[in-house]
């Protein structure tokens, strides 16, 4: 094992933090999806599909 690969470089650290944030977002969305399916019967109405986005907010994540 190379000792120079044990610690991330500053630019890699920034990328790793971004990946961790996106992973946490996806994990939360998955948990909400599963809750919808298991606790609420999984029914999705047209009203459920409508989303609002404040124009001042930028999307945090793109998939």
N, C-alpha and C positions, 0 to 999 in steps of 0.2 A: 504494500500500500504506500502511495506517495504522500508524504506529509504536507506537501503544498496543496493538496486537494481536500484536506480536512476542513478548511474554512473557506467560506465563499468570499469572493472579491466584492468590493462595494457595489459595483454594478449588478453583480449576480444577486447580492443580498436584496437590492431593490426589486429585482424581477421575482425573487422568491416570495417577498412580501405581497406583491401584486397577485401572484398565483395563489397564495394562501387566502387572500381576500376573496378572490373569485371562487375558490373552492368552498369557502364558508357560505357565500351567496348561493351557490348551487345546492349545497347541503340543506340550507334553510328552505329553499324552494321545493326540494324533493320531500322534505318532511311535511311541508304544507300540502303538497300533492297527495301524499299518503294519508294524511289526516282527512282530506276531502273525500278520498275513496273509502276509508274505513269507518270514520265517525259520522260522516254526513251523508252517506249513501251514494256518493259519487255523481249526483245529479248536477249538471251544469246548465244553467238557464241562459238565455240571450243576455240578460242583465249582468250575469256573472262575467260575461266575455267583454263587456265594455270596460275600458281602462281609461284613466285620466292621467295625464302627464303635465306637470306644471312646466310652462315654457322656460322658466329659469333653471330648471334642473336638466342636467345632462345624464343620459343613461350611464349607470355604473359599469355595466357589463354587456358585452355582446357575445352571443353564442353562435 
